[in-house]
Every structure is written in structure tokens, then in C-alpha cells.
Amino acid sequence: MARMHARRRGKSSSKKPYRTARPEWVELDNSDIENLIVDLYNKGYSTSRIGIELRDLHGIPDVKTAVGMSMYDILEKKGIKMEYPEDIMNLMRKAVRMHRHMTLNHKDVHNKRQLQLTEAKIRRLARYYVRSGVLPEGWAYKLHTAKLIVGD
């Protein structure tokens, strides 16, 4: 995915390889992969960490091409519902850390701008998640509620 405010791709300008078929080297069947995802999630791993574990330890390059469903859909099918998506949680943690830094360093104008960009990303993602039904209707980002959600 391209960066929201810089119009570039990731650190190495990398893109996901275009592949629609299941890789032939994946030895696990769909139910084994789904059970593995649920076990790792129950151990406390985030969805991105589960993807890294599957890639490095089990040779599964992408869950969606291997199983045909996203990791979020697999967890939902197994009865596990995440309260907040991982990407918006990470952005809220980042915004809370930046705000804490801003209270100690009032003149840090670069961080102030970065906090504005991060909060814009959160609001944009929140609109998408409210539209798609992941977040409840009328949910809006506020810093004091983000502090409560993140636990800081």
C-alpha cells in the first residue's frame, strides 16, 4: 500500500507479488493453517506477527492466497472478534506517544506536524471502518478516548 501523505511505497519501494493461485510448496491444508492462526492468536500474537510466523516457520507466503480468506475473516469464522483492527490500534498508540512527547517538548514543530498527519490517518481509517461495519456507527477518534483504549 502506498503511504498516505508521501505518495511512495514502503522502505524499499516494494510491492506485494501478484499471485492468484495457491503456492505449490505449501504443505499444510486449509484447516491446519486456520487452526494454526487461531492457536497463535490465542497465545497473544497480533495478526501481523502471525503472518511473520507463518512466513518464516511454515513457508506460507500469504494467508489469503494459501487459504482463500484473509486472516481477519478466518478469526471471525472461528468466533474470535477483535474489538479494534490492528492498524488503527497501532496508529492510536503512535498518536498517544507523540502527544506525550509534545507535552514535554512544546517547540517540536516537526513532531506536531507528524501528530497531525497521524491523527488524519486515524480519522480516515475510522471513516472506512464505520462504513464497513467494523467500528460502531458514530465512532470518532478523540485523544482522551484513545488513551483509554490503548491503556496509557
N, C-alpha and C positions, 0 to 999 in steps of 0.2 A: 504494500500500500504506500502511496506517496505521502510525504509529510504534508501536514495541513497548511502550514504557514510558510514553508520554504520551497515547495513545489519540486522537491527532489525525492529520490528513493533513499533507502537505508544507508548505512555507513559505507558499504561497498557498492552502492547503486545496484544491489541485487534484486532480482525478481524471482518469484516462485516459478519453477519449471512447469511448462504446460504439459499436463499428463491427464488423460481421462480414464485410462484403463488401470486396473489394479496391478501393481508391480509383481512380476513373476517370482521374485526372490522372497516374498513374504510367505513364511511357512505357517503362520498361525491363521486359523479360520476366524470368521467374524465374531462368533460368540466368545472365543478366547480373548480376542482383542477387547471386546466390550467388558468382559469380566476383569481384565487387567486394568482397564481405565477406571472402573468402579473401585477396585481394590486400592489403586494409587490415590484416588480422590479421597477415599475414606481414611487413608494414612495422613491426610492433610496436605497433599500436593496440590498446587494450583494447576489450572488447565495448561498453561504454557510449560510448566515443569513436567507435566505428564507427557506432553509432546516431545520434550527433550529426552526423557527416559525411554520412550518408545523408539525414538530415532536411534539413540546411542546404544541401548542394550538389546533391543529386539529387532532392529533393522526395518522398522516401519517408517518410511519417509514422511508419509502424510496420512492422517487418520481418515480424512474424507475420501481419498481415492482408494484406500485399503478396505474400508467398511461400507462406504456409500453414504454415511451420515457424518455430521460434524460432532465434535466431542460434546458440545452443549446438548445436541439432540439425543445422544446416547445416554448422557446423565439424566436427562428429562424422562427418557423412556424407562429407565431403571428406577424412577421415582425420586430422584435427587434434584431438588430445585435450588439453584443459587439465588441468594437474596439480591445481590447486585452483580452485574457482569464484571469480569476481572479487569477489563481495560478501563472502565470508569472508576473502579476502586483504586487502581494504580495512579490514575490522574488525580483523584481526590487526595491520596496520600502525598503526592508531589506538591499539590497546592497547599496543603496544611503545613508541610515542611517549609515551603517558600514563605508562607505568611509568618511562621515563627521566626524565620531569618529576617524578615522585613521589620518585625517589632524590635529586633536588636540593632539592625543596620538601616536606619531611616534613609540614608542618602544613596543607597544602592539602586540607582535608576535602571540598571540593566536587569536586575532581578525583578524589579517592579514591572517592567515590560514583559518579562518571561511569565510572571504570575498572571498578567492579563491574558496572554496567549493561552496559557494552560486552562484558565477558567473559561475562555471561549471554547476550547476543545470540549470541556466537560459539558457546557450548555448545549453544544451541537450534538454530542453523543446522547445527552439526556433527551433531546427532542426526538432523535431517532428511536431510542428505546421506549419512550412513551407511545410513539406512533405504532411501533411493532408489538406493544403489549407486554414488554419485559418489565418495565417500570410502571407503577400505578399512574392513573390519569391525574394530572395536576402536579406531578412531582417536579420540583425545581431545585436547582443547586443553590445552597446557601452555605457560607463558610462555617457558621456555628453548627449546622446540622452535619456538615462533612466531618468536623472534628469529633462529633458524637459517633458517627458511623465508623470512622477509621479507628477510633479509640484513642485519640490523642488529647 
